[in-house]
Amino acid sequence: METRTTAERLLLATRIGWFRLNQPVFIDRGQAYWIDHNADELCVDRGSGRVSRHAGWTCR
């Protein structure tokens, strides 16, 4: 089960917890984001039914 988080302000993400992104990603205020661990991707709900997916990996 994924945990969705809503950005409280504009974020430039390079890492979300233990998840590191291949490239930095902008997440705008009010957008929800979560990690799809099965696909090793950060998912960002951009609104209007659009979800962007960004590659990365879990480092532990």
N, C-alpha and C positions, 0 to 999 in steps of 0.2 A: 504494500500500500504506500502510495506516495504522499508526502507532506507538502502541500502547496503553501508558499509564502508570498505575501504581497509586498512589493517594494514601497517603502514609505517616502523614498526620494530617488532621484536618478542615480543609478549605480553603474559603475564600470567594473564588471566582474572578471576576475582572473581565476578565482577559486571560491567555491561555496563549500564551507566545511572541509571535508577530506577530498572533495571532488575538484580536480584541477582541469581547467579548460585549455584546449589547444591554442585558442586565440581569445583575446578579450572580447566581452560581449556587453553592450549597453542594455540595461533593463530600466525602462522608464517608470516613473512614479505611478502607482496603481496597477501595474502589471503583475500578474501572478507567475511564479516560477517554481520548478521542482526538478529533481534529478530522476531520470529513468535509468536505474541501475542495470536493467537487463540489456539496454542498448548502449550504455555508457554515453548518455547525452544529457545536457541541460535543456529543459523545455521551458519556453517562455510564451505565455498566453498574451499575444499582441492585441487582442480584441477583435471583434467582428468574426469570430470563429477561426482566426489565424493563429497557429502555434509554430514558432520557430524552434529548431532543434540544433544544438551546438555540441560538437564532439569534445570528449575529454576522457579522463580516467580517474579512478579512485586510488589515492595513494595512502598507504598506511604503514 
